[in-house]
Structures are given as structure tokens and as C-alpha cells.
């Protein structure tokens, strides 16, 4: 019986020690302290997360998504430290636990290399911000408006409003074409006129249409030059600048207006023809 009482069962404590009132009181105190630490840690973690996220919401020039990410990281960091404090209250040596977690993390990392590469790329995308929500981009062979960036993937909405999910590793590891960064864009057209047309009249007509549209920017000045002598037409290369939000509608409108103006000016717009000669 005495041997049983002297058996060590927990943290250097024997059965006899466990059965004493002092030890039970100490254990109850540790449990109470752990509960208090857990409650305080949980409250502080939530408060810190909301405070960080609130910074992004409060100031319009800041990126909300970035501060949501930082708030989540801070919350989990506080909860991890809270768990370590709780273990310390019970006399558990957290150094060995941290070593075990590190070894397990290494094994998991090797097994999930693909997923972790997406997470790492997501962190880079969130911190360096080559794209942000609302940008129209082209990346990895896909194009669309950025709807959101998570740690694993970037969500795009195509022009016909179809969801496109692109892994973050493909976004960060490929060339990103962002059409929404600069305030202006250059529109370009090619208009062909017949070889018998008066090129001066054709150029003046195109220029008049371009400059009459209020969306055309005068700086840089529109470019209109003969660019190519085709098989059946003399081709004018036309370039003009407009504000980015107007680009697609502006490009379509100018194309229609130039065609109508050339018709009114009597400038021939040729189309390919084929002549079949019959012999014999």
C-alpha cells in the first residue's frame, strides 16, 4: 500500500501528494487561473482583431482586406500565447511542446507544399498589393474583375460574370496585367480607305470625329497616320487617349462614328473582292 502511495503519477507528484488537501487546493487554483487566462485571452484576441480591422475601415485610403488579414494573424497569435500561459499554470514545460509543434509543422509543410505555396503567395499578394479588389486584371490566361483575395486563391469575375478561381501561386508567379492602375488608357483603331480615295479628306474626317468626342483627351494628342498599304485598302492607324472608365464604350462609339462620317464624306471603304475568270 505504501508503495502505491509513493508512486509518481503527475509532474513529480505521488499518489499521497495528490490526496492531500493542499495539492487539491493548488490544483483548483490552477484550474481557476487557467479559466481566467482563457477568458481574458479570448476577449483580448477579439478586441485586438476588431481594432486592427477598424483601422482599414476608418480610413478610405487604406486597404480593408490587408487589415482584415493582419487582424486575423494578431488574433491567432494572442490565442497561441494564451494556450502557452494556460499550460504554464499547470507546470507543463512548454519548451518541449513548442519543439514537438515545430517538428510536426515541418512534416505537415513537406506534405502540403502545394497548398503552402498558395498561402505564401497569398501573403505576398496581400502585403505588396499588385492587385486589389475591384481591379480588372489578366493573369494566368484568365481575365476579370478581382472580387477577393484569400490566403489560398484569388477570385475573379469574368466580363460575362462567371466566377474564376485562380490559385495564388499562379497569380504571384505569373505576369500580371492590371488594367485599372492608371487613370487613362490609349484606344487604337485601324481604318481602311480605297486607293482612289482622297487621303487628306479621309484623315481630316477621322480627326474631326476624334476631336469632336468630349471623351478624347488632348494630351497626349491623337495620332492619325497612314500605316499600311494593303491588298485592297490604304490603312490609317489611329490612336487616342481617354479616361480609363470610358475605354470600352469610347472605342466602340468612335469606330461607328468614323464609319458613318467617311460614308457622309464620300470616302470609299473597300472590302475584299474575288474575281473569277473563266477560260476556254
Wavefront OBJ file of the C-alpha trace (Angstrom):
o trace
v 0.000 0.000 0.000
v 2.827 2.345 0.866
v 4.460 1.639 -2.497
v 1.238 2.645 -4.223
v 1.072 5.922 -2.295
v 4.679 6.704 -3.258
v 4.050 6.127 -6.985
v 4.722 9.240 -9.054
v 1.728 9.964 -11.264
v 1.927 13.594 -12.417
v 4.508 16.383 -12.540
v 6.634 14.853 -9.778
v 3.624 14.298 -7.556
v 2.920 10.961 -5.887
v -0.451 9.458 -5.072
v -0.021 10.561 -1.483
v 0.646 14.143 -2.582
v -2.408 14.168 -4.809
v -4.607 13.017 -1.970
v -3.595 15.968 0.265
v -5.867 18.974 0.635
v -3.004 21.368 -0.151
v -2.455 19.812 -3.526
v -6.160 19.725 -4.340
v -6.417 23.399 -3.415
v -3.389 24.160 -5.597
v -4.934 22.233 -8.490
v -8.237 24.077 -8.073
v -6.340 27.372 -8.091
v -4.544 26.392 -11.285
v -7.827 25.446 -12.966
v -9.391 28.745 -11.898
v -6.350 30.676 -13.139
v -6.469 28.796 -16.452
v -10.139 29.684 -16.906
v -9.436 33.339 -16.164
v -6.474 33.392 -18.565
v -8.560 31.720 -21.279
v -11.414 34.216 -20.908
v -9.074 37.218 -20.836
v -7.046 35.905 -23.787
v -10.189 35.266 -25.836
v -11.541 38.760 -25.104
v -8.203 40.454 -25.837
v -7.756 38.489 -29.086
v -11.204 39.524 -30.341
v -10.687 43.132 -29.265
v -7.273 43.346 -30.964
v -8.657 41.857 -34.192
v -11.530 44.359 -34.301
v -9.203 47.267 -33.592
v -6.840 46.370 -36.431
v -9.700 45.747 -38.863
v -11.293 49.023 -37.810
v -8.210 50.929 -38.969
v -8.790 49.764 -42.541
v -12.487 50.642 -42.390
v -11.897 54.051 -40.802
v -9.524 55.371 -43.452
v -10.700 55.150 -47.086
v -7.158 55.277 -48.492
v -6.219 52.030 -46.709
v -6.949 48.532 -47.981
v -9.614 46.826 -45.842
v -8.535 43.335 -46.933
v -4.970 43.877 -45.724
v -6.116 44.933 -42.254
v -8.576 42.032 -42.039
v -5.658 39.689 -42.705
v -3.433 41.416 -40.136
v -6.255 41.321 -37.587
v -6.708 37.570 -38.061
v -2.968 36.939 -37.688
v -2.871 39.005 -34.467
v -5.894 37.184 -33.034
v -4.417 33.724 -33.589
v -1.045 34.824 -32.210
v -2.696 36.012 -28.988
v -4.643 32.753 -28.679
v -1.451 30.712 -29.092
v 0.265 32.671 -26.309
v -2.859 32.248 -24.189
v -2.659 28.468 -24.597
v 1.017 28.513 -23.578
v 0.218 30.541 -20.455
v -2.525 28.069 -19.523
v -0.122 25.147 -19.833
v 2.393 27.004 -17.665
v -0.178 27.359 -14.892
v -0.256 23.553 -14.654
v 3.519 23.306 -14.576
v 3.812 21.905 -18.087
v 7.160 22.605 -19.764
v 6.126 24.415 -22.947
v 9.612 24.278 -24.467
v 9.223 20.617 -25.369
v 5.713 21.254 -26.688
v 6.979 24.026 -28.932
v 9.682 21.681 -30.253
v 7.074 18.993 -30.993
v 4.839 21.540 -32.736
v 7.802 22.696 -34.796
v 8.648 19.159 -35.890
v 5.021 18.443 -36.702
v 4.808 21.704 -38.638
v 7.845 20.722 -40.696
v 6.297 17.342 -41.560
v 2.983 18.916 -42.455
v 4.760 21.547 -44.538
v 6.544 18.908 -46.585
v 3.270 17.068 -47.151
v 1.378 20.221 -48.166
v 3.939 22.004 -50.309
v 1.416 22.946 -52.992
v -1.100 24.362 -50.530
v 1.554 26.216 -48.566
v 2.930 27.756 -51.762
v -0.537 29.215 -52.349
v -0.620 30.502 -48.772
v 2.838 32.081 -49.129
v 1.803 33.672 -52.418
v -1.402 34.907 -50.758
v 0.628 36.620 -48.045
v 2.781 38.321 -50.703
v -0.293 39.421 -52.650
v -1.939 40.850 -49.542
v 1.168 42.699 -48.373
v 2.563 44.022 -51.672
v -0.842 44.633 -53.324
v -0.082 44.195 -57.051
v -3.849 43.748 -57.414
v -6.744 44.738 -55.193
v -10.483 44.248 -55.059
v -12.213 45.930 -57.998
v -9.223 45.853 -60.370
v -9.681 44.429 -63.853
v -6.704 42.140 -64.455
v -5.359 39.459 -66.730
v -3.267 36.716 -65.117
v -2.522 33.078 -65.818
v -4.570 33.113 -69.018
v -7.681 34.413 -67.219
v -9.077 37.934 -67.101
v -11.754 39.543 -64.975
v -12.546 41.852 -62.078
v -10.931 40.938 -58.753
v -13.660 40.054 -56.256
v -11.468 38.901 -53.399
v -8.059 37.579 -52.351
v -7.793 34.851 -49.715
v -4.716 33.034 -48.458
v -5.334 30.198 -50.940
v -6.859 31.707 -54.074
v -7.854 34.854 -55.936
v -11.442 35.170 -57.128
v -12.189 36.878 -60.451
v -15.464 37.690 -62.186
v -15.203 37.493 -65.981
v -16.825 40.002 -68.329
v -19.868 37.721 -68.595
v -19.983 37.454 -64.769
v -18.598 33.932 -64.439
v -16.592 33.110 -61.310
v -12.928 32.277 -61.925
v -10.801 30.836 -59.106
v -7.042 31.226 -59.638
v -4.578 29.665 -57.122
v -2.436 32.379 -55.562
v 0.783 30.664 -56.656
v -0.289 31.142 -60.291
v -1.125 34.798 -59.668
v 2.117 35.678 -57.889
v 4.269 33.507 -60.174
v 2.945 34.898 -63.481
v 2.899 38.214 -65.284
v 0.004 40.339 -64.009
v -1.631 42.771 -66.432
v -3.616 45.286 -64.383
v -5.877 47.497 -66.492
v -7.129 49.514 -63.513
v -3.963 51.082 -62.148
v -3.560 54.144 -64.377
v -6.309 56.752 -64.827
v -6.114 56.879 -68.638
v -5.905 54.355 -71.482
v -4.974 54.528 -75.151
v -7.567 53.338 -77.657
v -6.415 52.145 -81.075
v -8.197 51.553 -84.385
v -7.274 50.779 -87.992
v -9.474 52.251 -90.733
v -9.036 51.287 -94.372
v -9.999 53.512 -97.344
v -9.902 52.812 -101.067
v -6.845 53.533 -103.181
v -8.876 56.063 -105.140
v -9.918 57.996 -102.007
v -8.551 61.436 -101.153
v -6.279 60.608 -98.226
v -6.288 64.199 -96.952
v -10.084 64.246 -96.784
v -10.105 60.838 -95.087
v -7.564 61.963 -92.476
v -9.405 65.227 -91.767
v -12.698 63.346 -91.413
v -11.226 60.880 -88.931
v -9.553 63.676 -86.964
v -12.767 65.707 -86.831
v -14.698 62.750 -85.419
v -11.994 62.004 -82.833
v -11.691 65.599 -81.622
v -15.469 66.154 -81.556
v -15.919 63.465 -78.937
v -15.689 65.023 -75.473
v -14.086 61.858 -74.073
v -10.979 62.326 -76.244
v -8.026 63.728 -74.305
v -5.956 66.431 -75.986
v -2.816 65.416 -74.123
v -1.353 63.199 -75.480
v -2.539 64.406 -78.874
v -4.364 61.855 -81.072
v -2.191 60.055 -83.614
v -3.518 59.559 -87.172
v -1.166 58.291 -89.870
v -1.176 56.025 -92.940
v 0.217 52.800 -91.569
v -0.126 50.193 -94.289
v -0.781 49.760 -97.998
v -2.938 46.659 -98.024
v -4.139 44.465 -100.868
v -7.318 46.468 -101.335
v -7.065 49.448 -98.963
v -4.890 52.207 -97.580
v -4.926 51.725 -93.816
v -4.903 54.541 -91.265
v -3.578 53.793 -87.781
v -5.463 55.895 -85.228
v -4.607 56.256 -81.561
v -6.312 58.442 -78.967
v -6.394 58.630 -75.178
v -9.411 58.620 -72.874
v -10.219 58.165 -69.197
v -9.978 54.504 -68.162
v -13.649 54.019 -67.185
v -14.727 55.247 -70.652
v -12.408 52.973 -72.619
v -14.649 50.173 -73.917
v -17.648 52.344 -74.816
v -15.389 55.044 -76.269
v -13.615 52.558 -78.514
v -16.900 51.155 -79.854
v -18.514 54.584 -80.368
v -15.572 56.054 -82.295
v -15.472 53.066 -84.634
v -19.128 53.574 -85.554
v -18.860 57.371 -85.817
v -15.826 57.237 -88.131
v -17.547 54.765 -90.436
v -20.632 56.993 -90.698
v -18.512 60.136 -91.218
v -16.471 58.521 -94.010
v -19.704 57.468 -95.732
v -21.048 61.036 -95.497
v -17.787 62.428 -96.906
v -17.955 60.047 -99.882
v -14.770 58.229 -98.854
v -14.814 54.668 -100.139
v -14.308 51.930 -97.559
v -13.299 48.854 -99.580
v -13.971 45.252 -98.755
v -12.227 42.153 -100.129
v -13.492 41.011 -103.529
v -12.697 37.994 -105.655
v -12.793 37.953 -109.455
v -13.235 34.588 -111.173
v -12.027 34.347 -114.778
v -13.349 31.545 -116.927
v -11.143 30.394 -119.796
v -11.705 28.004 -122.650
l 1 2 3 4 5 6 7 8 9 10 11 12 13 14 15 16 17 18 19 20 21 22 23 24 25 26 27 28 29 30 31 32 33 34 35 36 37 38 39 40 41 42 43 44 45 46 47 48 49 50 51 52 53 54 55 56 57 58 59 60 61 62 63 64 65 66 67 68 69 70 71 72 73 74 75 76 77 78 79 80 81 82 83 84 85 86 87 88 89 90 91 92 93 94 95 96 97 98 99 100 101 102 103 104 105 106 107 108 109 110 111 112 113 114 115 116 117 118 119 120 121 122 123 124 125 126 127 128 129 130 131 132 133 134 135 136 137 138 139 140 141 142 143 144 145 146 147 148 149 150 151 152 153 154 155 156 157 158 159 160 161 162 163 164 165 166 167 168 169 170 171 172 173 174 175 176 177 178 179 180 181 182 183 184 185 186 187 188 189 190 191 192 193 194 195 196 197 198 199 200 201 202 203 204 205 206 207 208 209 210 211 212 213 214 215 216 217 218 219 220 221 222 223 224 225 226 227 228 229 230 231 232 233 234 235 236 237 238 239 240 241 242 243 244 245 246 247 248 249 250 251 252 253 254 255 256 257 258 259 260 261 262 263 264 265 266 267 268 269 270 271 272 273 274 275 276 277 278 279 280
